[in-house]
Amino acid sequence: MAESQHIEWKESWHDKCLKWVSGFANAQGGTLYIGIDDNGVVKGINNARKLLEDLPNQIRDVLGVMPDVNIETKDGLEYLEIIVEPYPFPISLRGKYYYRSGSTLQELKGAALTKFLLERQGKKWDGVPVPNISVEDLKDSTFSAFKIKAEKSNRLSTEDLEGNNKELLESLNLYADNDTMLKRAAVLLFHPNPEKYITGASIKIGFFEDDDDLKYQDEIKGNLLEQAEEALDLLKTKYDKAAISYTDDGAREEKFTFPQDAVREALLNAIAHKDYSSGIPIQISVYNNKIIFWNEGQLPENWTVDRLTEKHPSKPFNPDIANTLFRAGYIESWGRGTIKIINACKAHKIAPPIFANTAPDFQVTLINYTKEALVAKGLKPEFITIILYVQEHQSISNTIVQEICKVAKRTATRYLTDLDGQYLVKSGTIGAGTTYVLKGDHIGPA
């Protein structure tokens, strides 16, 4: 037995232990052991029998929680086991709310507390009603543009599209339960100036020569539907202009640094899943060979970024916003967005996307390795040759390294070992058939 998200050890009982009971009740439940030190060694407690009688009543009276309290024995030493079930409603300790996350206890405050309380009521932040705003305050041209897109996507009925703006909002479930007040999602999606009510509801794009050298930038305001269109246009025409070339028969070809499908999905993912209570804009940093999409937000509970690289259900952070974007054909409703980013990068022959989620940040990075960028990082020519080969062909083996670098097997092994964990990672069978692919599961030295 070890400390984990569901287990906590305390050498003795004291009033602060109530915080841990509250934290377990507000999370996924857990077990608090009294009489075990931080190293997991049973020390025992002298008053176990008395605590067995007193604690259930104390916890009930202070927290309103009814845990199971049991006496356990090891090597003649008695200790207590307090089993706390997850509760469907918020549990406060003298007006404060605690939450067990991983192996730590957090006091919920500000936006995190608001989000927690809303979820315990079965609500999401974007579903909260906003007083004193009516459909007449929203932007007619945005409704018109939305209807055109929704008609093309075939995700709304003809009857819904032919109705007036109020009826459309009703069909999109953008009125609160009482049908008199609009939800925050409606303001973000259709109001001409949502930042009047929701701070930071905008997008910032900047072009960097390096992390400290910002060359130019744009700030995109307006409602989310307008922001999506303007940001996509700027990213395509100003921040990643296509290189023009011609085929042997004279046909004109355009080649963007980054696959446009991946750029679109990463942007719309940020818009749909951003935590708008943070007050911080979506930030897109563009470099010569990489682009980073950042938004404040987090994955569904108990998810890791690995889940995003495989088929997964759709669990939008803002379900009302996501539903409207889906009806307009901007996004899918089956959790396919990250898979589309991966496939687009593969088809475009660039590195795999990097998904990173260190709360409260979520980040998607697209990288197109170039010889110039790798030279600037001081990599050996042989390393550059290997990295560019893997980007082009998806994988590499020791035999191929020997061929393209014109080196012996032992030297090829050393090259791959040096790159392993930095730019490359082993894939498939280990041994004679070992291959390496570009590492795309963390933000590394790119």
Secondary structure, DSSP 8 states (H G I E B T S, - for coil): ---BTTEEEESS--TTHHHHHHHHHHTT-EEEEESB-TTS-B---TTHHHHHHHHHHHHHHHH----EEEEEEETTEEEEEEEE---SS--EETTEEEEEETTEEEEE-HHHHHHHHHHHTT--GGGSEETT--GGGS-HHHHHHHHHHHHHHT-S-HHHHHS-HHHHHHHTT-B-TTSSSEEHHHHHHH-S-GGGTSTT-SEEEEEEEETTEEEEEEEE-S-HHHHHHHHHHHIIIIIS--EEEE-TT--EEEE-SS-HHHHHHHHHHHHHH--GGG---EEEEE-SSEEEEEEE---STT--GGGGGS------SSHHHHHHHHHTTSS-SSS-HHHHHHHHHHHHT----EEEEETTEEEEEEE---HHHHHHTT--HHHHHHHHHHHHHS-EEHHHHHHHHT--HHHHHHHHHHHBTTTEEEESSSSTT-EEEE--SS----
